[in-house]
Amino acid sequence: MKTLKAFILAALLMLSQSALAAEKVYTFAVVPQQAASEMAETWVPFLAWLSSNSGVGLRFVTAPDIPAFEARLAKGEYDLAYMNPLHYTVFHKKSGYEALAKERDRKLKGILVVRKDSAIKDIKGLNGSTLVFPSPAAFAASILPRAALQKSGVTFTTKFVSSHDSVYLNVTQGLYPAGGGIIRTFEMLDEATRNQLRVLWTTPAYTPHAIASHPKLPKTVVKKLQDTLAGMADNPAGQKMLKLIGFSGIEIARDTDWDDIRQLNITELDSRVE
């Protein structure tokens, strides 16, 4: 049923783009934090609205997992992409992606979750466990929690899965005692799943994900998108679209907004994108 719904939404987006047939349609990639069908349910109508109101044709795309997403960013395959802050600092330098917008009034926080009925009270209780994370280079959901565990002297084995939702599912099913995610994807879980989990630990706050454009995009296209994105919260229909993707608003961004990430000197991705 979810696959059918995603197909219908994709078809609606294609229809909405028919009015833009004379214009180029640009790919808008979203980091695969959730299953592709679930992301399509929220991002396809969001992008359809953005296309209609900006006059810029957009097509939702994603990747089967985060490493594949990173490989495509490294090759500059996407015209636009919603990427985590570490991805942005790396692929700004390697592929030339330039931030145009970011979520407004929210900082990015990673979390470690356990089952609500777990006896574990703090991260020391995870010593000797196998823990689940979405990917090696998931910034707030993987890199930051693993670094904090290591700094605290907690020894653990790592299991990587395909998405944040996979992490949450593995923990709710009791397959692993704890796993990494972020506040936004945790809040977007269905209530039944979310109610089975408890946030054990939270990272410090950092600049959130970037919406960035490849340097080949015309500046006029970027400006249209920035203006439309920045005005969404002032439009009742735009507010509904923002709510779909878990945002309260979007603001224009600058490359220097991610200097807090650069100061961490994280090299997790360096060997994989050379």
N, C-alpha and C positions, 0 to 999 in steps of 0.2 A: 504493500500500500504506500509506504514512504517513497519507494522508487517511482511508482506511478505519479504520486503527487509532485515529486521533483521534476519528472518529465513534463507534466502539465505546466508547471511554473516556467520551465525552460522554454516551452512552446510559447507561453505568453510573452516572455521576454523577446523572443524572435519576432513575434507579431508586433510588439511595441516598437521594434527597430525598423519595421517596414516603412514607417514615415521618414526614417533616416537613411533610406536606401541609397541615396546619392552620396552619403557621407561614409567615411571609413569607420569600421567598427573595431574598437580597441579591446584587447583582452584585459580583463581585470581579475588577477589571481588572488586567492585568499589562502593564507597558510592553513593547512589541514589540521586544525585543532580538534575537529569533530568529524563524524562520518560525512562523506560527500553529499549524501541525500539530505541530511539534516542542515548542512550549510546552504544547500540550494534552496531549501524552504524559506530561509531568511534573507540570504544575499541576493537571490534572483529578483524578488520584488523590490528590494532596496535599489539594485542597479537599474531596474526598469524605470523606477521613479527618477533616479539620477539622470538617466539617459533622456527621458522625456523633458525634464526641466532644465537641463544644461544644453540640450541639442547635440550632445556627444554620444555616439553609438558605443555601447559597452556590452561585453559578453563575459559572463561569469565562467571562470575556469579554476581548477585547483589541481592537486597532485595526489597520488595514492598514499604518500606519506611525507613527512617533513624532509628527510634526506633527498627525495626526488624533487621536492619544491626548491630546496637549496641548489641542487644541480642546475635547475632551469633558470633560477635567478643568476647563477654564475655565468650562464650563457647569454643572459639578457633576453630570454625568450618571451617574457611578459611585458606588455606595454605599461601596465600599472599593476601594483601589488600591495596587498595589506600584509605586512611582515612584522615579525617581532623586533624589538629594539636592537638586539645583537645582529640579526640579519641585516637590518638597515645600515648599521655602521660598517659591516663587512662588505655588503654589496653596493653601497654608495662608493666605496673606494675601488672595488674590483670592476663593477659593471656600470657605474655612473648613475645609479638610481638616485633621484633627488626627492626628498620629502616635500609633499605639498599640503598634507593635513594630518591631524591626529585627533584622537578622542579628546573632548573637552571635559575639564573638571574631574579627571580621574588619573591617578597614578597606577602603574602596573605593580601588582603584588603577587608573588608566587606563594603557594601553599603546599603543605603536606597534609593529606587527609587520611583518616582511619575510619573504620566502622564505628558507628555511634556507640555500640555496645563493647568496644575494645577496652581492655584494661590498661592500655598504654596511655600514660599521662603527659609525657614529654619526649623529646627526640632521643634522650638517653635510653629510653625503653625500646628503641629500634635496633640496638646493638646486636650484631650477628644475624640480622634479618636479610631477606631478599626483598628489595623495594622496586616498585614499578614507576617508570617515567615515560613521557611521550616520545622523546628522542634525545640523542646526545646534546644537540645544540638548541633545544627549547630553553630559552633564556631563563624566564622566571619559574617555569614548571620543572626544570631539570638541572640546569647549571647552578643556579643559586642554592636550591635545597641541598644538592650533593656537596657543594663547597661548605655549607654550614655544618652538615653532618661530619665531614672530615675534620673541620676546625674544632668541633666538639669532641673529637676522639672516638666517634661512633664508627665501627667497622660494619660494612654492609656489602651485599652483592646487588648488582644492578640488572634489571630486566627492562628492555625498551619495547614499547608497543607502538601502534600506529597513530594514536590521537589521545587528546585529553579524555574524551569520553571512554576510550578503552581503559585508561587508567582507573577512572571512577568505577567502571563496571567490574574490573578485576578486584578492586578493593571491596566493593559491596558483596561480591560473591565469595569473599574470604580466601581468594587465591594468593593474595599478598597482604601483609599487615598494614601497609601504608603506600601511598603513591603521591606523585607531584602533579599539580595543576595550577591554575590561576583563578583569582576571584571571579572574573567575568564568566569563564566557562562553567565554573561551579554554580554560579547563580542562574545560569541558563539551563541547568539540568532539569529534567522533569521532577516534579515535587516528590514522587515516590522514591526515586533514586537519591535525591539530595537529602531526604529525611533519614536515610540509612547511614549517612556519613557525618563526620565531625572534623572540623579543621583543627589539626593538632598544632600547627606552627605556621607563621606567616613571615615572609621576607620583608626587608625594608622596601620602601616605595621608589619606583624609578619612572622615567618618561615612558609612556605606553607605546604600543605598536604604531608604526608609520604607515600611512598611505603614500606611496612613492611612485614616481613616474620614470620610465626609461628616458634617457636624454634624446632619443629620436622623436619623442612626442613634440609637436609644435607648441610653442609657448602660449598661443591663443587657446589651444585645447586645455592646457593646464589651468589657465586663468578662468575659463568657463567652469571647470570642475571645482576649483577652489571657491569661487563665488557661490556656486550652488550648494556645495557642502557646508560652507560657513553659515548659510541662511536657512538650513533645514529646520533647526530648532524653533525658528520663528514662524514656521508654516505648519498648521495642524496635520496635514497629510505627511509632511516631512517628519514630524514628531513620531507618527505611527511607524514610519520606516526605520527611524533610529531605534525605536523600542524593539523592533524585530531583531536587530543585531546586538542588542544589549547596551546601546549608547544613550547618553542623555543629550549629547551635542557633539559637534565637530568644529575644530578651529584650524585656521591656517597655521602651518608649521614651518620652521626653518631648520636647516641642517644642524646648527649649533644646539638645538634642543636636546640632542642625544649625546652631548659631551659628558653627561654623567655616566653613560654606558662606556664611553671610550676610556674614562679614567679608571675603570676596573681592570683594564689590560687583559681581557679574556682572549685566549688564543685557541679556544675549542675548535673553531671552524678553519683555522688557517691552513692546516695540512690537506683539507678536503677540497679547497676551492682554488688551489694554486694552478 
